[in-house]
Amino acid sequence: MTNKLFKYMLAGVLACAAATIWSCSDPAPADETTVPQKTQTPVTITFAHRDTMIDQIQVNATSTFLLKGFAKANATGYLRSSLVHVGQPVRSGQVLFTIRTKESETIGNAINNLDTTFHFSGSNTIRAGANGYITQLNHQAGDYVQDGEQLAVISDVNSFAFLLDLPYELRPYMQNKTTVELVLPDGEKLQGTVAGSLPSVDPASQTQSIFIKVNAGHAIPENLVAKVKITKNLKNNTVSLPKAAVLADETQTSFWIMKMTDSNTAVKVPVKKGIETNDRVEIVSPPLSPSDKILLTGNYGLADTAKVKIIQ
């Protein structure tokens, strides 16, 4: 009985202590209704500009000599001298080689022994047929050559041109052009004149060769690749936006922009695109004013109506 009484008394003391602690504690605050705040996406904005939009395609043109001449032996014998080297510019009529036959060698020595004042040489000279450059040298002094054998190749400087391999589907854009701009690998820009075209196309690539003459004022090496921009379309005073401001679906068939309607709300506006350049897109419709605020960054994945925060 004593143990039971002790347990009852201990439980009563603990209950009183708990009640005292509870009564001394601060009362719990009343529940307050929490109003969720809508998330605002940080964005930057841009404005529509009126610019001249040019739709261009870039193709390559390769420098070449359209006409190459050949210096050939005019007799069978030995080359006594070779007065040129590869890469050397030559003039029309310039002596390139001298040839002496075995017969003239024998006869000339006999005649000179009889009369030293006769000065018989028996040498034939071979001259350049046009102004140009020695691009290939087949023989050197001392070689024995046959009559008609090729000694050197001369690239005619007057036949120098850039050869543009134009895809045939782009032919309409070149039909009325008489001049084009060529950009060399070092950044130099040259004005070229369309001189003609081949009456055939390459069966594999379906490209047509266009000849472009240039007047650079300095030597241009053969096989140099220049870039030519062909204008497909040009529009003046047209509305455009940066490419980053125009969004598209996965199939690239639907396009839209996010336009601000007030200080913190952006809505989805479907658009129709026109000409595209490296960094801008023409907006054909709907009409945009220079004061319209268009999202530039932070626009990807936004809902039709989204709360945003413009940052600098």
C-alpha positions in Angstrom: 0.0 0.0 0.0 2.8 2.3 0.8 4.3 1.9 -2.8 1.0 2.5 -4.5 0.4 5.6 -2.4 3.9 6.8 -3.3 3.3 6.3 -7.0 -0.1 8.2 -6.8 1.5 11.1 -5.0 4.5 11.2 -7.6 2.0 11.3 -10.5 0.1 14.1 -8.9 3.3 16.2 -8.4 4.3 15.7 -12.0 0.9 16.7 -13.2 0.9 19.9 -11.2 4.4 20.7 -12.4 3.4 20.2 -16.1 0.3 22.4 -15.6 2.4 25.1 -14.0 4.9 25.1 -16.9 2.1 25.2 -19.4 0.4 28.1 -17.7 3.7 30.1 -17.6 4.5 29.7 -21.3 3.4 32.3 -23.9 0.1 31.6 -25.6 0.4 30.3 -29.2 -0.2 33.0 -31.8 -3.4 32.9 -33.8 -3.1 31.3 -37.2 -2.5 33.9 -39.9 -3.6 33.4 -43.5 -0.5 33.2 -45.7 -0.8 34.9 -49.2 1.6 33.2 -51.7 3.7 35.6 -53.7 4.0 35.0 -57.5 7.5 34.3 -58.7 9.0 37.1 -60.8 11.5 36.0 -63.5 14.4 38.4 -63.9 14.6 39.5 -67.6 16.2 42.1 -69.8 14.4 43.9 -72.6 15.1 45.2 -76.1 13.2 47.4 -78.6 12.3 47.0 -82.3 14.6 48.8 -84.7 14.1 49.9 -88.3 17.0 48.8 -90.4 18.1 47.7 -93.9 17.9 44.0 -93.9 20.0 42.0 -96.4 19.6 38.3 -97.1 22.9 37.0 -98.4 24.5 33.7 -99.1 28.3 33.2 -99.1 30.1 31.1 -101.8 33.8 30.5 -102.6 35.8 31.6 -105.6 39.2 30.3 -106.4 41.9 32.2 -108.2 43.3 30.7 -111.4 45.0 31.4 -114.7 42.6 30.5 -117.4 45.3 30.4 -120.1 48.6 28.6 -119.8 51.3 28.6 -122.5 54.1 26.1 -123.1 57.7 26.8 -124.0 58.9 24.0 -126.3 62.2 23.0 -127.8 62.5 24.0 -131.5 65.3 21.6 -132.2 66.8 18.4 -130.9 70.0 19.1 -128.9 71.4 20.3 -125.7 70.1 23.2 -123.5 73.0 25.5 -123.4 71.3 27.9 -120.9 68.1 28.2 -118.9 67.5 31.8 -118.0 64.4 31.4 -115.9 63.2 29.8 -112.6 59.9 28.7 -111.2 57.8 31.7 -110.1 59.7 34.2 -112.2 57.6 36.8 -114.1 58.5 36.9 -117.8 57.6 39.3 -120.7 56.4 38.4 -124.1 59.4 37.9 -126.4 61.9 37.3 -123.5 64.6 34.7 -124.1 64.0 31.7 -121.9 66.3 29.0 -123.2 69.0 28.5 -125.8 69.5 25.1 -127.6 72.5 23.9 -129.6 72.3 20.8 -131.7 75.1 18.3 -132.0 75.5 19.1 -135.7 75.9 22.8 -135.1 78.3 22.0 -132.3 80.6 20.1 -134.8 80.1 22.5 -137.7 80.5 25.6 -135.6 83.8 24.4 -134.2 85.2 23.7 -137.7 84.1 27.0 -139.1 85.5 29.0 -136.1 88.8 27.2 -136.6 88.9 28.3 -140.2 87.8 31.9 -139.6 87.5 33.2 -136.1 85.8 36.4 -137.3 82.7 34.4 -138.4 81.4 33.9 -134.8 79.2 31.0 -135.7 77.2 29.8 -132.7 74.6 27.5 -134.1 72.3 28.3 -131.1 68.5 28.5 -131.2 66.7 30.7 -128.8 63.3 30.0 -127.3 61.2 33.0 -126.2 58.1 33.6 -124.1 54.9 33.9 -126.0 53.0 36.0 -123.5 53.4 38.0 -120.2 53.0 35.7 -117.2 54.8 33.6 -114.7 56.9 30.5 -114.9 54.7 28.0 -113.0 56.5 24.8 -114.1 60.0 24.1 -115.3 60.8 20.7 -116.9 64.4 21.0 -117.9 67.6 22.8 -116.9 70.8 23.7 -118.6 72.8 20.7 -120.0 69.7 18.5 -120.6 69.3 16.8 -123.9 65.9 17.5 -125.4 63.9 16.4 -128.4 62.3 18.8 -130.9 58.9 19.8 -129.6 59.5 18.7 -126.0 57.9 20.8 -123.3 60.5 22.9 -121.4 58.3 25.2 -119.2 54.7 26.3 -118.5 53.9 30.0 -118.6 50.7 31.2 -116.9 49.3 34.1 -118.9 48.9 37.0 -116.5 46.2 38.5 -118.6 44.0 35.4 -118.1 44.0 35.7 -114.3 40.5 35.4 -112.8 38.6 34.0 -109.9 36.5 31.0 -110.7 33.2 31.0 -108.8 31.4 27.6 -108.7 27.8 28.8 -108.4 25.0 26.4 -107.3 22.6 26.4 -110.2 19.6 27.2 -108.0 21.3 30.6 -107.2 21.7 31.5 -110.9 18.7 33.9 -110.9 20.5 36.1 -108.3 23.6 36.4 -110.5 21.9 37.0 -113.9 21.7 40.8 -113.7 24.9 41.3 -111.8 28.0 42.8 -113.5 30.1 43.4 -110.3 30.6 41.5 -107.1 32.8 42.0 -104.0 35.4 39.4 -103.2 37.0 39.2 -99.7 40.4 37.6 -99.5 41.6 35.5 -96.5 43.7 38.5 -95.2 40.6 40.7 -95.2 41.3 42.6 -98.4 38.2 43.5 -100.4 38.3 43.6 -104.2 35.7 44.6 -106.7 35.3 42.0 -109.4 33.7 42.1 -112.8 31.6 39.2 -114.0 33.4 38.2 -117.3 31.3 35.2 -118.3 30.4 31.6 -117.5 30.9 28.1 -118.8 27.9 26.7 -120.8 27.9 23.6 -118.7 27.5 22.5 -115.1 29.4 20.0 -113.0 27.3 16.7 -113.1 28.1 15.8 -109.4 27.8 19.2 -107.6 25.4 20.9 -110.1 27.5 24.0 -110.0 28.2 26.4 -112.9 31.6 28.1 -113.3 31.5 31.9 -113.3 34.6 33.9 -114.3 35.3 37.1 -112.2 38.0 39.5 -113.3 39.8 41.7 -110.8 42.2 44.5 -110.9 44.1 44.2 -107.6 47.2 46.2 -108.5 49.4 43.5 -107.1 50.1 39.9 -107.7 47.6 37.4 -106.3 48.7 33.7 -106.1 46.9 31.0 -107.9 44.5 28.7 -106.0 43.6 31.4 -103.4 40.1 31.0 -102.1 38.1 34.2 -101.7 34.6 34.7 -100.4 31.8 36.2 -102.5 28.5 37.3 -100.9 25.4 37.0 -103.2 22.4 39.1 -102.2 19.1 37.2 -102.4 16.9 39.8 -100.9 17.2 43.4 -99.6 14.6 45.5 -97.7 15.0 49.0 -96.5 13.4 50.5 -93.3 12.0 47.2 -92.1 11.3 46.3 -88.4 13.7 43.8 -86.8 14.6 42.3 -83.4 17.7 40.5 -82.1 17.5 36.8 -82.7 17.5 36.0 -79.0 14.2 37.8 -78.7 12.4 35.5 -81.1 11.4 32.1 -79.7 10.3 28.9 -81.6 8.7 25.5 -81.0 10.6 22.2 -81.5 9.6 21.9 -85.2 10.6 25.5 -85.9 7.2 26.2 -87.5 5.7 28.6 -84.9 7.4 31.7 -83.6 6.6 34.2 -80.9 8.0 37.0 -78.7 7.3 37.9 -75.1 6.0 41.5 -75.0 5.6 43.6 -71.8 2.0 44.8 -71.2 2.8 46.7 -68.0 5.8 47.1 -65.6 5.9 43.4 -64.6 3.7 41.3 -67.0 4.8 39.8 -70.3 2.5 38.1 -72.7 3.1 35.7 -75.6 2.7 37.4 -79.1 2.9 35.1 -82.2 5.0 36.7 -85.0 5.8 36.0 -88.6 9.5 36.2 -89.6 11.1 37.6 -92.7 14.7 38.1 -93.6 17.3 36.7 -91.1 20.9 37.9 -90.7 23.6 36.7 -88.3 22.1 38.6 -85.4 18.7 40.0 -86.3 15.3 38.8 -87.6 12.8 40.8 -89.6 9.3 40.9 -88.0 6.7 40.9 -90.8 3.7 40.9 -88.4 2.3 42.0 -86.1 3.3 45.7 -86.3 5.8 46.7 -83.6 6.5 50.3 -82.4 9.9 51.5 -81.2 8.4 51.9 -77.7 7.3 48.3 -77.3 9.3 46.4 -74.7 10.3 42.9 -75.9 12.0 40.4 -73.6 15.6 39.7 -74.7 16.9 37.3 -72.0 15.0 35.3 -69.5 12.2 34.7 -72.0 12.8 31.0 -72.6 10.1 28.8 -71.1 7.8 31.5 -69.9 4.1 31.0 -69.8 1.7 32.9 -72.0 1.2 35.5 -69.2 4.2 35.7 -66.9 5.3 37.9 -64.0 8.7 39.3 -64.7 11.2 41.7 -63.2 13.2 43.9 -65.5 16.9 44.1 -64.6 19.5 46.3 -66.0 
